[in-house]
């Protein structure tokens, strides 16, 4: 019997997670956080005889990736402020071109930029107050 009850709750859990995920800008937040993680590790590189030095911008190379990860997480956990977090993500991603090894060798900047655009463009789940007001 416990096997049947476990298998009966698995679709319910999956449906619950799917509803939770759709009620938030989850893909955009995930991409923004992945871009920040990629930027963080691009500042820690040691390629053969070439060592990427952090130099005087060492603080920026730590703060910018942490800010992007934090903005990605905040956009998923507090979806009512998605436009604010998305615009901040875009600004920080563009600034990372100067502050963090060309934006994490362009890859981190592109991931965070696309994530920020997706967070700003997120419309919310169908049937929300916005759509009801428009009718």
N, CA, C and O atoms as a printed pandas DataFrame, in Angstrom:
     atom_number atom_name residue_name chain_id  residue_number  x_coord  y_coord  z_coord
0              1         N          UNK        A               1    0.797   -1.201    0.000
1              2        CA          UNK        A               1    0.000    0.000    0.000
2              3         C          UNK        A               1    0.845    1.274    0.000
3              4         O          UNK        A               1    0.486    2.212   -0.712
4              5         N          UNK        A               2    1.941    1.366    0.751
5              6        CA          UNK        A               2    2.698    2.614    0.730
6              7         C          UNK        A               2    3.217    2.955   -0.662
7              8         O          UNK        A               2    3.352    4.133   -0.992
8              9         N          UNK        A               3    3.507    1.961   -1.474
9             10        CA          UNK        A               3    3.988    2.220   -2.821
10            11         C          UNK        A               3    2.907    2.897   -3.654
11            12         O          UNK        A               3    3.193    3.808   -4.430
12            13         N          UNK        A               4    1.668    2.452   -3.491
13            14        CA          UNK        A               4    0.581    3.065   -4.246
14            15         C          UNK        A               4    0.332    4.496   -3.786
15            16         O          UNK        A               4    0.086    5.365   -4.622
16            17         N          UNK        A               5    0.388    4.765   -2.499
17            18        CA          UNK        A               5    0.138    6.117   -2.025
18            19         C          UNK        A               5    1.253    7.054   -2.463
19            20         O          UNK        A               5    1.014    8.229   -2.741
20            21         N          UNK        A               6    2.477    6.525   -2.523
21            22        CA          UNK        A               6    3.579    7.348   -2.993
22            23         C          UNK        A               6    3.423    7.672   -4.471
23            24         O          UNK        A               6    3.670    8.803   -4.890
24            25         N          UNK        A               7    3.019    6.694   -5.256
25            26        CA          UNK        A               7    2.856    6.934   -6.686
26            27         C          UNK        A               7    1.646    7.812   -6.963
27            28         O          UNK        A               7    1.611    8.504   -7.980
28            29         N          UNK        A               8    0.659    7.800   -6.087
29            30        CA          UNK        A               8   -0.517    8.652   -6.274
30            31         C          UNK        A               8   -0.188   10.107   -5.966
31            32         O          UNK        A               8   -0.771   11.003   -6.576
32            33         N          UNK        A               9    0.727   10.367   -5.039
33            34        CA          UNK        A               9    1.065   11.748   -4.699
34            35         C          UNK        A               9    2.114   12.331   -5.632
35            36         O          UNK        A               9    2.265   13.551   -5.694
36            37         N          UNK        A              10    2.845   11.488   -6.361
37            38        CA          UNK        A              10    3.871   12.008   -7.267
38            39         C          UNK        A              10    3.285   12.887   -8.369
39            40         O          UNK        A              10    3.828   13.964   -8.615
40            41         N          UNK        A              11    2.207   12.488   -9.047
41            42        CA          UNK        A              11    1.634   13.398  -10.043
42            43         C          UNK        A              11    1.076   14.672   -9.415
43            44         O          UNK        A              11    1.128   15.742  -10.022
44            45         N          UNK        A              12    0.548   14.556   -8.216
45            46        CA          UNK        A              12    0.031   15.752   -7.542
46            47         C          UNK        A              12    1.169   16.707   -7.207
47            48         O          UNK        A              12    1.032   17.921   -7.364
48            49         N          UNK        A              13    2.293   16.160   -6.746
49            50        CA          UNK        A              13    3.456   17.011   -6.465
50            51         C          UNK        A              13    3.990   17.645   -7.738
51            52         O          UNK        A              13    4.326   18.829   -7.755
52            53         N          UNK        A              14    4.069   16.859   -8.801
53            54        CA          UNK        A              14    4.552   17.399  -10.073
54            55         C          UNK        A              14    3.636   18.497  -10.580
55            56         O          UNK        A              14    4.111   19.512  -11.088
56            57         N          UNK        A              15    2.332   18.312  -10.450
57            58        CA          UNK        A              15    1.384   19.341  -10.882
58            59         C          UNK        A              15    1.508   20.576  -10.007
59            60         O          UNK        A              15    1.413   21.700  -10.502
60            61         N          UNK        A              16    1.718   20.381   -8.713
61            62        CA          UNK        A              16    1.907   21.519   -7.813
62            63         C          UNK        A              16    3.156   22.304   -8.141
63            64         O          UNK        A              16    3.138   23.535   -8.150
64            65         N          UNK        A              17    4.258   21.588   -8.414
65            66        CA          UNK        A              17    5.498   22.269   -8.786
66            67         C          UNK        A              17    5.342   22.993  -10.119
67            68         O          UNK        A              17    5.845   24.104  -10.287
68            69         N          UNK        A              18    4.649   22.369  -11.064
69            70        CA          UNK        A              18    4.436   22.993  -12.367
70            71         C          UNK        A              18    3.630   24.288  -12.214
71            72         O          UNK        A              18    3.951   25.290  -12.854
72            73         N          UNK        A              19    2.598   24.278  -11.382
73            74        CA          UNK        A              19    1.811   25.485  -11.143
74            75         C          UNK        A              19    2.646   26.561  -10.470
75            76         O          UNK        A              19    2.539   27.738  -10.816
76            77         N          UNK        A              20    3.487   26.162   -9.499
77            78        CA          UNK        A              20    4.354   27.123   -8.824
78            79         C          UNK        A              20    5.349   27.742   -9.802
79            80         O          UNK        A              20    5.578   28.952   -9.792
80            81         N          UNK        A              21    5.935   26.895  -10.646
81            82        CA          UNK        A              21    6.939   27.358  -11.618
82            83         C          UNK        A              21    6.319   28.307  -12.631
83            84         O          UNK        A              21    6.953   29.289  -13.016
84            85         N          UNK        A              22    5.103   28.039  -13.069
85            86        CA          UNK        A              22    4.447   28.888  -14.057
86            87         C          UNK        A              22    3.989   30.218  -13.474
87            88         O          UNK        A              22    3.750   31.172  -14.215
88            89         N          UNK        A              23    3.868   30.288  -12.158
89            90        CA          UNK        A              23    3.432   31.533  -11.540
90            91         C          UNK        A              23    4.601   32.463  -11.250
91            92         O          UNK        A              23    4.431   33.465  -10.555
92            93         N          UNK        A              24    5.783   32.151  -11.769
93            94        CA          UNK        A              24    6.988   32.945  -11.526
94            95         C          UNK        A              24    7.851   32.997  -12.784
95            96         O          UNK        A              24    7.743   32.124  -13.646
96            97         N          UNK        A              25    8.714   34.023  -12.897
97            98        CA          UNK        A              25    9.638   34.070  -14.044
98            99         C          UNK        A              25   10.836   33.157  -13.820
99           100         O          UNK        A              25   11.968   33.629  -13.707
100          101         N          UNK        A              26   10.592   31.866  -13.756
101          102        CA          UNK        A              26   11.614   30.919  -13.325
102          103         C          UNK        A              26   12.744   30.743  -14.335
103          104         O          UNK        A              26   13.905   30.642  -13.938
104          105         N          UNK        A              27   12.437   30.703  -15.614
105          106        CA          UNK        A              27   13.500   30.502  -16.623
106          107         C          UNK        A              27   14.423   31.716  -16.667
107          108         O          UNK        A              27   15.643   31.564  -16.742
108          109         N          UNK        A              28   13.856   32.911  -16.622
109          110        CA          UNK        A              28   14.673   34.122  -16.621
110          111         C          UNK        A              28   15.551   34.220  -15.387
111          112         O          UNK        A              28   16.724   34.580  -15.483
112          113         N          UNK        A              29   14.990   33.903  -14.227
113          114        CA          UNK        A              29   15.781   33.927  -12.998
114          115         C          UNK        A              29   16.886   32.898  -13.013
115          116         O          UNK        A              29   17.991   33.157  -12.536
116          117         N          UNK        A              30   16.592   31.727  -13.560
117          118        CA          UNK        A              30   17.603   30.675  -13.659
118          119         C          UNK        A              30   18.741   31.101  -14.579
119          120         O          UNK        A              30   19.909   30.891  -14.252
120          121         N          UNK        A              31   18.415   31.699  -15.726
121          122        CA          UNK        A              31   19.464   32.148  -16.652
122          123         C          UNK        A              31   20.309   33.260  -16.044
123          124         O          UNK        A              31   21.526   33.281  -16.228
124          125         N          UNK        A              32   19.682   34.180  -15.322
125          126        CA          UNK        A              32   20.440   35.257  -14.673
126          127         C          UNK        A              32   21.399   34.685  -13.632
127          128         O          UNK        A              32   22.554   35.104  -13.551
128          129         N          UNK        A              33   20.923   33.732  -12.840
129          130        CA          UNK        A              33   21.784   33.118  -11.827
130          131         C          UNK        A              33   22.913   32.309  -12.472
131          132         O          UNK        A              33   24.046   32.344  -11.990
132          133         N          UNK        A              34   22.623   31.589  -13.541
133          134        CA          UNK        A              34   23.672   30.833  -14.244
134          135         C          UNK        A              34   24.724   31.765  -14.842
135          136         O          UNK        A              34   25.913   31.449  -14.827
136          137         N          UNK        A              35   24.291   32.911  -15.366
137          138        CA          UNK        A              35   25.245   33.889  -15.876
138          139         C          UNK        A              35   26.159   34.410  -14.783
139          140         O          UNK        A              35   27.357   34.588  -15.008
140          141         N          UNK        A              36   25.606   34.658  -13.594
141          142        CA          UNK        A              36   26.423   35.106  -12.468
142          143         C          UNK        A              36   27.407   34.048  -12.021
143          144         O          UNK        A              36   28.552   34.361  -11.694
144          145         N          UNK        A              37   26.975   32.797  -12.003
145          146        CA          UNK        A              37   27.876   31.700  -11.624
146          147         C          UNK        A              37   29.001   31.564  -12.637
147          148         O          UNK        A              37   30.156   31.360  -12.263
148          149         N          UNK        A              38   28.668   31.676  -13.918
149          150        CA          UNK        A              38   29.696   31.581  -14.963
150          151         C          UNK        A              38   30.690   32.729  -14.842
151          152         O          UNK        A              38   31.892   32.527  -15.016
152          153         N          UNK        A              39   30.201   33.933  -14.547
153          154        CA          UNK        A              39   31.114   35.075  -14.378
154          155         C          UNK        A              39   32.036   34.884  -13.185
155          156         O          UNK        A              39   33.213   35.240  -13.237
156          157         N          UNK        A              40   31.499   34.326  -12.116
157          158        CA          UNK        A              40   32.331   34.110  -10.937
158          159         C          UNK        A              40   33.481   33.167  -11.250
159          160         O          UNK        A              40   34.623   33.426  -10.869
160          161         N          UNK        A              41   33.186   32.078  -11.940
161          162        CA          UNK        A              41   34.247   31.119  -12.246
162          163         C          UNK        A              41   35.173   31.605  -13.355
163          164         O          UNK        A              41   36.302   31.125  -13.452
164          165         N          UNK        A              42   34.735   32.535  -14.190
165          166        CA          UNK        A              42   35.643   33.066  -15.209
166          167         C          UNK        A              42   36.713   33.956  -14.581
167          168         O          UNK        A              42   37.779   34.139  -15.169
168          169         N          UNK        A              43   36.451   34.506  -13.409
169          170        CA          UNK        A              43   37.456   35.306  -12.714
170          171         C          UNK        A              43   38.458   34.458  -11.959
171          172         O          UNK        A              43   39.444   34.997  -11.455
172          173         N          UNK        A              44   38.253   33.175  -11.859
173          174        CA          UNK        A              44   39.132   32.280  -11.114
174          175         C          UNK        A              44   39.955   31.391  -12.042
175          176         O          UNK        A              44   40.425   30.333  -11.622
176          177         N          UNK        A              45   40.136   31.800  -13.289
177          178        CA          UNK        A              45   40.787   30.941  -14.279
178          179         C          UNK        A              45   42.304   30.953  -14.176
179          180         O          UNK        A              45   42.910   31.954  -13.791
180          181         N          UNK        A              46   42.895   29.841  -14.520
181          182        CA          UNK        A              46   44.335   29.712  -14.664
182          183         C          UNK        A              46   44.567   28.804  -15.870
183          184         O          UNK        A              46   44.522   27.579  -15.754
184          185         N          UNK        A              47   44.813   29.416  -17.023
185          186        CA          UNK        A              47   44.934   28.676  -18.276
186          187         C          UNK        A              47   46.405   28.509  -18.644
187          188         O          UNK        A              47   46.983   29.398  -19.270
188          189         N          UNK        A              48   47.014   27.401  -18.274
189          190        CA          UNK        A              48   48.407   27.154  -18.614
190          191         C          UNK        A              48   49.313   28.201  -18.005
191          192         O          UNK        A              48   49.381   28.340  -16.784
192          193         N          UNK        A              49   50.013   28.940  -18.859
193          194        CA          UNK        A              49   50.907   29.998  -18.391
194          195         C          UNK        A              49   50.195   31.334  -18.281
195          196         O          UNK        A              49   50.785   32.319  -17.836
196          197         N          UNK        A              50   48.953   31.376  -18.678
197          198        CA          UNK        A              50   48.173   32.612  -18.623
198          199         C          UNK        A              50   47.296   32.589  -17.380
199          200         O          UNK        A              50   46.409   31.746  -17.253
200          201         N          UNK        A              51   47.545   33.512  -16.469
201          202        CA          UNK        A              51   46.733   33.602  -15.254
202          203         C          UNK        A              51   45.922   34.883  -15.319
203          204         O          UNK        A              51   46.476   35.970  -15.478
204          205         N          UNK        A              52   44.612   34.753  -15.195
205          206        CA          UNK        A              52   43.738   35.913  -15.229
206          207         C          UNK        A              52   43.782   36.569  -13.859
207          208         O          UNK        A              52   43.314   35.998  -12.874
208          209         N          UNK        A              53   44.349   37.778  -13.800
209          210        CA          UNK        A              53   44.485   38.503  -12.542
210          211         C          UNK        A              53   43.252   39.349  -12.302
211          212         O          UNK        A              53   42.700   39.942  -13.229
212          213         N          UNK        A              54   42.829   39.400  -11.063
213          214        CA          UNK        A              54   41.683   40.227  -10.728
214          215         C          UNK        A              54   42.075   41.691  -10.585
215          216         O          UNK        A              54   41.282   42.570  -10.922
216          217         N          UNK        A              55   43.254   41.970  -10.104
217          218        CA          UNK        A              55   43.755   43.328  -10.011
218          219         C          UNK        A              55   42.901   44.218   -9.124
219          220         O          UNK        A              55   42.314   43.768   -8.140
220          221         N          UNK        A              56   42.846   45.484   -9.491
221          222        CA          UNK        A              56   42.129   46.465   -8.689
222          223         C          UNK        A              56   40.615   46.283   -8.776
223          224         O          UNK        A              56   39.871   46.749   -7.913
224          225         N          UNK        A              57   40.181   45.608   -9.814
225          226        CA          UNK        A              57   38.751   45.332   -9.975
226          227         C          UNK        A              57   38.338   44.035   -9.284
227          228         O          UNK        A              57   37.280   43.485   -9.590
228          229         N          UNK        A              58   39.143   43.547   -8.372
229          230        CA          UNK        A              58   38.861   42.291   -7.685
230          231         C          UNK        A              58   37.532   42.312   -6.953
231          232         O          UNK        A              58   36.832   41.301   -6.904
232          233         N          UNK        A              59   37.182   43.452   -6.386
233          234        CA          UNK        A              59   35.908   43.541   -5.692
234          235         C          UNK        A              59   34.751   43.441   -6.677
235          236         O          UNK        A              59   33.748   42.784   -6.396
236          237         N          UNK        A              60   34.885   44.087   -7.823
237          238        CA          UNK        A              60   33.832   44.007   -8.844
238          239         C          UNK        A              60   33.673   42.583   -9.363
239          240         O          UNK        A              60   32.562   42.136   -9.644
240          241         N          UNK        A              61   34.785   41.883   -9.486
241          242        CA          UNK        A              61   34.727   40.517  -10.012
242          243         C          UNK        A              61   34.068   39.562   -9.028
243          244         O          UNK        A              61   33.738   38.433   -9.392
244          245         N          UNK        A              62   33.873   39.993   -7.798
245          246        CA          UNK        A              62   33.159   39.182   -6.824
246          247         C          UNK        A              62   31.732   39.679   -6.616
247          248         O          UNK        A              62   30.801   38.880   -6.515
248          249         N          UNK        A              63   31.562   40.995   -6.551
249          250        CA          UNK        A              63   30.252   41.579   -6.241
250          251         C          UNK        A              63   29.276   41.424   -7.403
251          252         O          UNK        A              63   28.106   41.117   -7.173
252          253         N          UNK        A              64   29.715   41.623   -8.634
253          254        CA          UNK        A              64   28.813   41.554   -9.793
254          255         C          UNK        A              64   28.215   40.158   -9.964
255          256         O          UNK        A              64   27.001   40.052  -10.136
256          257         N          UNK        A              65   29.005   39.080   -9.926
257          258        CA          UNK        A              65   28.375   37.758  -10.030
258          259         C          UNK        A              65   27.428   37.440   -8.876
259          260         O          UNK        A              65   26.377   36.832   -9.078
260          261         N          UNK        A              66   27.805   37.854   -7.665
261          262        CA          UNK        A              66   26.917   37.620   -6.526
262          263         C          UNK        A              66   25.617   38.392   -6.706
263          264         O          UNK        A              66   24.543   37.881   -6.389
264          265         N          UNK        A              67   25.707   39.624   -7.214
265          266        CA          UNK        A              67   24.499   40.424   -7.455
266          267         C          UNK        A              67   23.606   39.767   -8.500
267          268         O          UNK        A              67   22.384   39.767   -8.352
268          269         N          UNK        A              68   24.189   39.212   -9.543
269          270        CA          UNK        A              68   23.383   38.561  -10.576
270          271         C          UNK        A              68   22.690   37.303  -10.053
271          272         O          UNK        A              68   21.530   37.049  -10.379
272          273         N          UNK        A              69   23.395   36.527   -9.251
273          274        CA          UNK        A              69   22.767   35.341   -8.663
274          275         C          UNK        A              69   21.643   35.765   -7.727
275          276         O          UNK        A              69   20.568   35.164   -7.734
276          277         N          UNK        A              70   21.882   36.788   -6.927
277          278        CA          UNK        A              70   20.867   37.280   -6.004
278          279         C          UNK        A              70   19.655   37.832   -6.754
279          280         O          UNK        A              70   18.519   37.583   -6.351
280          281         N          UNK        A              71   19.878   38.569   -7.822
281          282        CA          UNK        A              71   18.761   39.097   -8.612
282          283         C          UNK        A              71   17.971   37.978   -9.272
283          284         O          UNK        A              71   16.747   38.059   -9.368
284          285         N          UNK        A              72   18.654   36.936   -9.726
285          286        CA          UNK        A              72   17.949   35.792  -10.305
286          287         C          UNK        A              72   17.073   35.092   -9.284
287          288         O          UNK        A              72   15.934   34.728   -9.575
288          289         N          UNK        A              73   17.609   34.905   -8.084
289          290        CA          UNK        A              73   16.838   34.249   -7.025
290          291         C          UNK        A              73   15.677   35.130   -6.576
291          292         O          UNK        A              73   14.575   34.628   -6.357
292          293         N          UNK        A              74   15.905   36.424   -6.435
293          294        CA          UNK        A              74   14.839   37.330   -6.012
294          295         C          UNK        A              74   13.723   37.429   -7.037
295          296         O          UNK        A              74   12.552   37.537   -6.672
296          297         N          UNK        A              75   14.071   37.393   -8.314
297          298        CA          UNK        A              75   13.022   37.471   -9.334
298          299         C          UNK        A              75   12.131   36.239   -9.314
299          300         O          UNK        A              75   10.959   36.322   -9.681
300          301         N          UNK        A              76   12.663   35.099   -8.892
301          302        CA          UNK        A              76   11.843   33.888   -8.794
302          303         C          UNK        A              76   11.043   33.880   -7.496
303          304         O          UNK        A              76    9.882   33.471   -7.492
304          305         N          UNK        A              77   11.641   34.323   -6.403
305          306        CA          UNK        A              77   10.954   34.253   -5.116
306          307         C          UNK        A              77    9.953   35.377   -4.905
307          308         O          UNK        A              77    8.980   35.198   -4.173
308          309         N          UNK        A              78   10.166   36.537   -5.531
309          310        CA          UNK        A              78    9.237   37.660   -5.389
310          311         C          UNK        A              78    8.813   38.158   -6.764
311          312         O          UNK        A              78    9.306   39.191   -7.220
312          313         N          UNK        A              79    7.914   37.450   -7.433
313          314        CA          UNK        A              79    7.574   37.779   -8.820
314          315         C          UNK        A              79    6.811   39.091   -8.999
315          316         O          UNK        A              79    6.692   39.571  -10.127
316          317         N          UNK        A              80    6.295   39.680   -7.930
317          318        CA          UNK        A              80    5.575   40.947   -8.094
318          319         C          UNK        A              80    6.507   42.081   -8.479
319          320         O          UNK        A              80    6.061   43.071   -9.059
320          321         N          UNK        A              81    7.783   41.960   -8.172
321          322        CA          UNK        A              81    8.769   42.998   -8.502
322          323         C          UNK        A              81    9.624   42.596   -9.697
323          324         O          UNK        A              81   10.776   43.018   -9.800
324          325         N          UNK        A              82    9.082   41.797  -10.590
325          326        CA          UNK        A              82    9.888   41.223  -11.674
326          327         C          UNK        A              82   10.456   42.278  -12.610
327          328         O          UNK        A              82   11.563   42.095  -13.117
328          329         N          UNK        A              83    9.757   43.361  -12.860
329          330        CA          UNK        A              83   10.278   44.392  -13.767
330          331         C          UNK        A              83   11.498   45.066  -13.159
331          332         O          UNK        A              83   12.495   45.283  -13.848
332          333         N          UNK        A              84   11.429   45.396  -11.878
333          334        CA          UNK        A              84   12.554   46.030  -11.193
334          335         C          UNK        A              84   13.783   45.129  -11.203
335          336         O          UNK        A              84   14.882   45.569  -11.541
336          337         N          UNK        A              85   13.590   43.863  -10.830
337          338        CA          UNK        A              85   14.723   42.936  -10.797
338          339         C          UNK        A              85   15.257   42.656  -12.196
339          340         O          UNK        A              85   16.465   42.491  -12.367
340          341         N          UNK        A              86   14.398   42.601  -13.183
341          342        CA          UNK        A              86   14.848   42.364  -14.551
342          343         C          UNK        A              86   15.678   43.513  -15.090
343          344         O          UNK        A              86   16.698   43.293  -15.744
344          345         N          UNK        A              87   15.243   44.750  -14.816
345          346        CA          UNK        A              87   16.009   45.915  -15.282
346          347         C          UNK        A              87   17.353   45.983  -14.570
347          348         O          UNK        A              87   18.370   46.270  -15.201
348          349         N          UNK        A              88   17.372   45.722  -13.262
349          350        CA          UNK        A              88   18.652   45.691  -12.548
350          351         C          UNK        A              88   19.571   44.603  -13.097
351          352         O          UNK        A              88   20.778   44.807  -13.218
352          353         N          UNK        A              89   19.001   43.456  -13.425
353          354        CA          UNK        A              89   19.799   42.374  -14.008
354          355         C          UNK        A              89   20.412   42.809  -15.327
355          356         O          UNK        A              89   21.584   42.535  -15.586
356          357         N          UNK        A              90   19.633   43.485  -16.165
357          358        CA          UNK        A              90   20.161   43.969  -17.448
358          359         C          UNK        A              90   21.276   44.979  -17.252
359          360         O          UNK        A              90   22.292   44.917  -17.945
360          361         N          UNK        A              91   21.105   45.905  -16.324
361          362        CA          UNK        A              91   22.126   46.931  -16.079
362          363         C          UNK        A              91   23.415   46.290  -15.566
363          364         O          UNK        A              91   24.505   46.620  -16.035
364          365         N          UNK        A              92   23.292   45.387  -14.615
365          366        CA          UNK        A              92   24.490   44.736  -14.058
366          367         C          UNK        A              92   25.150   43.848  -15.108
367          368         O          UNK        A              92   26.378   43.773  -15.162
368          369         N          UNK        A              93   24.363   43.179  -15.939
369          370        CA          UNK        A              93   24.942   42.322  -16.985
370          371         C          UNK        A              93   25.724   43.154  -17.994
371          372         O          UNK        A              93   26.801   42.746  -18.428
372          373         N          UNK        A              94   25.202   44.303  -18.368
373          374        CA          UNK        A              94   25.928   45.168  -19.311
374          375         C          UNK        A              94   27.182   45.733  -18.664
375          376         O          UNK        A              94   28.228   45.814  -19.310
376          377         N          UNK        A              95   27.091   46.129  -17.389
377          378        CA          UNK        A              95   28.269   46.653  -16.702
378          379         C          UNK        A              95   29.338   45.578  -16.512
379          380         O          UNK        A              95   30.519   45.900  -16.381
380          381         N          UNK        A              96   28.949   44.335  -16.496
381          382        CA          UNK        A              96   29.922   43.260  -16.305
382          383         C          UNK        A              96   30.913   43.169  -17.461
383          384         O          UNK        A              96   31.980   42.574  -17.310
384          385         N          UNK        A              97   30.583   43.739  -18.590
385          386        CA          UNK        A              97   31.535   43.788  -19.708
386          387         C          UNK        A              97   32.815   44.489  -19.283
387          388         O          UNK        A              97   33.908   44.090  -19.684
388          389         N          UNK        A              98   32.684   45.535  -18.472
389          390        CA          UNK        A              98   33.840   46.294  -18.006
390          391         C          UNK        A              98   34.411   45.694  -16.725
391          392         O          UNK        A              98   35.629   45.646  -16.553
392          393         N          UNK        A              99   33.541   45.236  -15.825
393          394        CA          UNK        A              99   33.972   44.853  -14.488
394          395         C          UNK        A              99   34.458   43.438  -14.317
395          396         O          UNK        A              99   35.240   43.183  -13.402
396          397         N          UNK        A             100   34.035   42.494  -15.152
397          398        CA          UNK        A             100   34.381   41.086  -14.925
398          399         C          UNK        A             100   34.832   40.445  -16.226
399          400         O          UNK        A             100   33.997   39.922  -16.964
400          401         N          UNK        A             101   36.103   40.468  -16.527
401          402        CA          UNK        A             101   36.671   39.740  -17.672
402          403         C          UNK        A             101   35.768   39.734  -18.901
403          404         O          UNK        A             101   35.374   38.673  -19.387
404          405         N          UNK        A             102   35.449   40.905  -19.391
405          406        CA          UNK        A             102   34.558   41.044  -20.556
406          407         C          UNK        A             102   33.238   40.295  -20.339
407          408         O          UNK        A             102   32.780   39.567  -21.220
408          409         N          UNK        A             103   32.647   40.475  -19.191
409          410        CA          UNK        A             103   31.355   39.854  -18.915
410          411         C          UNK        A             103   31.425   38.350  -18.839
411          412         O          UNK        A             103   30.536   37.661  -19.341
412          413         N          UNK        A             104   32.462   37.830  -18.222
413          414        CA          UNK        A             104   32.608   36.371  -18.156
414          415         C          UNK        A             104   32.858   35.795  -19.527
415          416         O          UNK        A             104   32.282   34.776  -19.907
416          417         N          UNK        A             105   33.742   36.474  -20.282
417          418        CA          UNK        A             105   34.051   36.093  -21.666
418          419         C          UNK        A             105   32.778   36.031  -22.508
419          420         O          UNK        A             105   32.560   35.077  -23.255
420          421         N          UNK        A             106   31.956   37.045  -22.380
421          422        CA          UNK        A             106   30.719   37.283  -23.129
422          423         C          UNK        A             106   29.612   36.280  -22.778
423          424         O          UNK        A             106   28.434   36.634  -22.836
424          425         N          UNK        A             107   29.954   35.064  -22.423
425          426        CA          UNK        A             107   28.941   34.035  -22.176
426          427         C          UNK        A             107   28.077   34.396  -20.975
427          428         O          UNK        A             107   26.851   34.320  -21.056
428          429         N          UNK        A             108   28.691   34.786  -19.867
429          430        CA          UNK        A             108   27.945   35.140  -18.664
430          431         C          UNK        A             108   27.080   36.360  -18.880
431          432         O          UNK        A             108   25.957   36.430  -18.382
432          433         N          UNK        A             109   27.607   37.332  -19.630
433          434        CA          UNK        A             109   26.821   38.534  -19.907
434          435         C          UNK        A             109   25.603   38.193  -20.762
435          436         O          UNK        A             109   24.513   38.709  -20.517
436          437         N          UNK        A             110   25.780   37.330  -21.761
437          438        CA          UNK        A             110   24.646   36.947  -22.609
438          439         C          UNK        A             110   23.606   36.153  -21.826
439          440         O          UNK        A             110   22.407   36.389  -21.978
440          441         N          UNK        A             111   24.047   35.218  -20.992
441          442        CA          UNK        A             111   23.102   34.452  -20.182
442          443         C          UNK        A             111   22.304   35.371  -19.260
443          444         O          UNK        A             111   21.081   35.262  -19.171
444          445         N          UNK        A             112   23.003   36.276  -18.577
445          446        CA          UNK        A             112   22.320   37.184  -17.659
446          447         C          UNK        A             112   21.435   38.174  -18.402
447          448         O          UNK        A             112   20.349   38.511  -17.932
448          449         N          UNK        A             113   21.890   38.640  -19.558
449          450        CA          UNK        A             113   21.078   39.575  -20.343
450          451         C          UNK        A             113   19.788   38.946  -20.837
451          452         O          UNK        A             113   18.720   39.552  -20.746
452          453         N          UNK        A             114   19.886   37.738  -21.355
453          454        CA          UNK        A             114   18.676   37.029  -21.812
454          455         C          UNK        A             114   17.765   36.735  -20.622
455          456         O          UNK        A             114   16.543   36.843  -20.732
456          457         N          UNK        A             115   18.358   36.363  -19.484
457          458        CA          UNK        A             115   17.565   36.125  -18.285
458          459         C          UNK        A             115   16.848   37.381  -17.826
459          460         O          UNK        A             115   15.681   37.324  -17.438
460          461         N          UNK        A             116   17.540   38.523  -17.868
461          462        CA          UNK        A             116   16.913   39.790  -17.488
462          463         C          UNK        A             116   15.776   40.175  -18.414
463          464         O          UNK        A             116   14.746   40.677  -17.962
464          465         N          UNK        A             117   15.954   39.946  -19.701
465          466        CA          UNK        A             117   14.888   40.237  -20.667
466          467         C          UNK        A             117   13.683   39.342  -20.407
467          468         O          UNK        A             117   12.544   39.807  -20.450
468          469         N          UNK        A             118   13.925   38.059  -20.137
469          470        CA          UNK        A             118   12.818   37.139  -19.859
470          471         C          UNK        A             118   12.094   37.503  -18.559
471          472         O          UNK        A             118   10.878   37.344  -18.461
472          473         N          UNK        A             119   12.836   37.986  -17.571
473          474        CA          UNK        A             119   12.202   38.397  -16.314
474          475         C          UNK        A             119   11.329   39.623  -16.538
475          476         O          UNK        A             119   10.213   39.687  -16.023
476          477         N          UNK        A             120   11.823   40.603  -17.302
477          478        CA          UNK        A             120   11.028   41.801  -17.575
478          479         C          UNK        A             120    9.813   41.472  -18.422
479          480         O          UNK        A             120    8.739   42.027  -18.193
480          481         N          UNK        A             121    9.955   40.592  -19.387
481          482        CA          UNK        A             121    8.873   40.283  -20.319
482          483         C          UNK        A             121    7.842   39.310  -19.754
483          484         O          UNK        A             121    6.811   39.082  -20.386
484          485         N          UNK        A             122    8.093   38.735  -18.587
485          486        CA          UNK        A             122    7.179   37.759  -18.005
486          487         C          UNK        A             122    5.827   38.412  -17.737
487          488         O          UNK        A             122    5.760   39.504  -17.173
488          489         N          UNK        A             123    4.748   37.740  -18.144
489          490        CA          UNK        A             123    3.403   38.315  -18.029
490          491         C          UNK        A             123    2.604   37.740  -16.871
491          492         O          UNK        A             123    1.523   38.252  -16.579
492          493         N          UNK        A             124    3.066   36.739  -16.223
493          494        CA          UNK        A             124    2.323   36.140  -15.128
494          495         C          UNK        A             124    1.417   35.033  -15.628
495          496         O          UNK        A             124    1.257   34.846  -16.834
496          497         N          UNK        A             125    0.831   34.304  -14.704
497          498        CA          UNK        A             125   -0.043   33.197  -15.104
498          499         C          UNK        A             125   -1.337   33.716  -15.719
499          500         O          UNK        A             125   -1.772   34.819  -15.392
500          501         N          UNK        A             126   -1.960   32.938  -16.608
501          502        CA          UNK        A             126   -3.218   33.363  -17.199
502          503         C          UNK        A             126   -4.303   33.493  -16.133
503          504         O          UNK        A             126   -4.342   32.733  -15.165
504          505         N          UNK        A             127   -5.178   34.470  -16.333
505          506        CA          UNK        A             127   -6.265   34.677  -15.394
506          507         C          UNK        A             127   -5.897   35.569  -14.228
507          508         O          UNK        A             127   -6.597   35.579  -13.216
508          509         N          UNK        A             128   -4.806   36.323  -14.348
509          510        CA          UNK        A             128   -4.427   37.219  -13.259
510          511         C          UNK        A             128   -5.218   38.519  -13.347
511          512         O          UNK        A             128   -6.011   38.707  -14.270
512          513         N          UNK        A             129   -5.010   39.386  -12.416
513          514        CA          UNK        A             129   -5.757   40.637  -12.335
514          515         C          UNK        A             129   -5.521   41.526  -13.555
515          516         O          UNK        A             129   -6.423   42.246  -13.982
516          517         N          UNK        A             130   -4.313   41.478  -14.113
517          518        CA          UNK        A             130   -4.013   42.316  -15.288
518          519         C          UNK        A             130   -4.948   41.996  -16.448
519          520         O          UNK        A             130   -5.501   42.896  -17.080
520          521         N          UNK        A             131   -5.118   40.703  -16.719
521          522        CA          UNK        A             131   -5.968   40.311  -17.845
522          523         C          UNK        A             131   -7.426   40.610  -17.559
523          524         O          UNK        A             131   -8.180   40.946  -18.472
524          525         N          UNK        A             132   -7.832   40.494  -16.308
525          526        CA          UNK        A             132   -9.211   40.787  -15.963
526          527         C          UNK        A             132   -9.512   42.273  -16.082
527          528         O          UNK        A             132  -10.616   42.647  -16.475
528          529         N          UNK        A             133   -8.544   43.129  -15.748
529          530        CA          UNK        A             133   -8.730   44.570  -15.880
530          531         C          UNK        A             133   -8.799   44.985  -17.338
531          532         O          UNK        A             133   -9.497   45.942  -17.675
532          533         N          UNK        A             134   -8.080   44.274  -18.219
533          534        CA          UNK        A             134   -8.053   44.639  -19.633
534          535         C          UNK        A             134   -9.366   44.343  -20.325
535          536         O          UNK        A             134   -9.671   44.956  -21.349
536          537         N          UNK        A             135  -10.143   43.428  -19.799
537          538        CA          UNK        A             135  -11.405   43.050  -20.439
538          539         C          UNK        A             135  -12.489   44.014  -20.220
539          540         O          UNK        A             135  -13.602   43.813  -20.705
